[in-house]
Amino acid sequence: MPYYYFDSTALVKRYSMERGTRIVNKLMVKRGKVAIIPTWTVTELYSSFSNRAQQGEITRDDCYSVIHKFERESAEGLFQFIVPTMQTYLSTKELCMEYPFLRAQQVMHLALGLELKPLRLTMVSADTQLLAASKTAGLHIINPEED
């Protein structure tokens, strides 16, 4: 069973036609797959599309439509949500020292990915810094923008 961990840079591609959308959608329809997202990515998704509407890249109606589709797919069980524990936060100390070029959010993604490493999950992200650190840490990676 394939396990995919999506950060917001990959998840937005599910709901917006842009570079990498084809790869993300292909992963989402794989039989038996588990799509994992951290809980805070929900807020990042809302913020991303709200910002796009504010900047005029999409209409307000499109923004609400995208959010509704995400919430419907979530309710239907497309995603498994993961919540960081205190142990997750404590593990970030070592990761910050080992990967000082990562921002806090990237370190949190890496920490969760490493917690799930026994599942042989694949980190899906368009964030090249996060992907480089994930690969160095022994995780499988996919950059959907490299299609």
Helices and strands as residue ranges (DSSP letters): E 3-6, H 8-11, G 12-14, H 21-28, E 34-38, H 40-54, H 60-75, E 79-82, H 86-98, H 104-115, G 117-119, E 122-124, H 128-136, E 140-142
